[in-house]
Amino acid sequence: MAVALRAELEPCQIHLVGDFDDGYRRFLRSAILAALDRGHRQVVVDCDAWKRLDLGVLSALIHCAKA
């Protein structure tokens, strides 16, 4: 019987910037999906710098949560 050992990675930490555009939304989604591809099981997104609610960024985060 083969046993696979997998070391748990620390949660990936992503800090949102205060001002962003459509390019940032794509970058954010790519960064989160890349972290998941690297084996991170948890991604922590720090929204402290958010100055206003941005539905595009919120949508990108929800799509990543479904991944």
PESULGI-V158977 format. One record per residue. N is the residue number from 1. D_LAST is the distance of its C-alpha to the last C-alpha in Angstrom with 2 decimals. Layout:
n=N d_last=D_LAST
n=N d_last=D_LAST
This chain:
n=1 d_last=30.50
n=2 d_last=27.98
n=3 d_last=26.09
n=4 d_last=23.10
n=5 d_last=23.04
n=6 d_last=20.06
n=7 d_last=20.78
n=8 d_last=18.43
n=9 d_last=17.69
n=10 d_last=18.45
n=11 d_last=15.78
n=12 d_last=15.01
n=13 d_last=17.03
n=14 d_last=16.61
n=15 d_last=19.52
n=16 d_last=19.47
n=17 d_last=22.64
n=18 d_last=24.96
n=19 d_last=25.33
n=20 d_last=22.77
n=21 d_last=22.52
n=22 d_last=20.26
n=23 d_last=20.15
n=24 d_last=18.94
n=25 d_last=16.01
n=26 d_last=15.00
n=27 d_last=15.82
n=28 d_last=13.79
n=29 d_last=10.53
n=30 d_last=11.67
n=31 d_last=12.71
n=32 d_last=9.59
n=33 d_last=7.65
n=34 d_last=11.06
n=35 d_last=11.32
n=36 d_last=8.40
n=37 d_last=10.16
n=38 d_last=13.36
n=39 d_last=12.60
n=40 d_last=12.17
n=41 d_last=10.92
n=42 d_last=11.68
n=43 d_last=11.62
n=44 d_last=14.56
n=45 d_last=15.17
n=46 d_last=18.92
n=47 d_last=19.86
n=48 d_last=23.56
n=49 d_last=24.54
n=50 d_last=23.35
n=51 d_last=26.59
n=52 d_last=25.37
n=53 d_last=22.46
n=54 d_last=20.58
n=55 d_last=18.62
n=56 d_last=17.05
n=57 d_last=15.63
n=58 d_last=14.68
n=59 d_last=12.85
n=60 d_last=10.96
n=61 d_last=10.06
n=62 d_last=9.04
n=63 d_last=6.78
n=64 d_last=5.15
n=65 d_last=5.47
n=66 d_last=3.83
n=67 d_last=0.00
